[in-house]
Amino acid sequence: MLLVTGLLWGLNWTAVKFIMSELPPFTIRAVAFPLAAAFLLIIAVAQGPSLRPARTERIPLLIPSCLLIFGFNLLTSLGQP
């Protein structure tokens, strides 16, 4: 599974590079984020157990999560063309 994940992640860079020659970076991210969120939600629901964090953990998880996901994707989309 790890090999497949690594292969798909590597091919993703090539695909995004090709797509960015046709579409602006923020358009790609505006489409990719909701699709990825829906896909991950389907996987999480199919697995069964709840992944909901405790109420006291929500804010401490939200801040680094937003910085990591938003920051990484914003900076890579600006740096990739």
Stockholm file with secondary structure:
# STOCKHOLM 1.0

chainA/1-81         MLLVTGLLWGLNWTAVKFIMSELPPFTIRAVAFPLAAAFLLIIAVAQGPSLRPARTERIPLLIPSCLLIFGFNLLTSLGQP
#=GR chainA/1-81 SS CHHHHHHHHHHHHHHHHHHTTTSCHHHHHHHHHHHHHHHHHHHHHHHCSCCCCCGGGHHHHHHHHHHHHHHHHHHHHHHCC
#=GC SS_cons        CHHHHHHHHHHHHHHHHHHTTTSCHHHHHHHHHHHHHHHHHHHHHHHCSCCCCCGGGHHHHHHHHHHHHHHHHHHHHHHCC
//
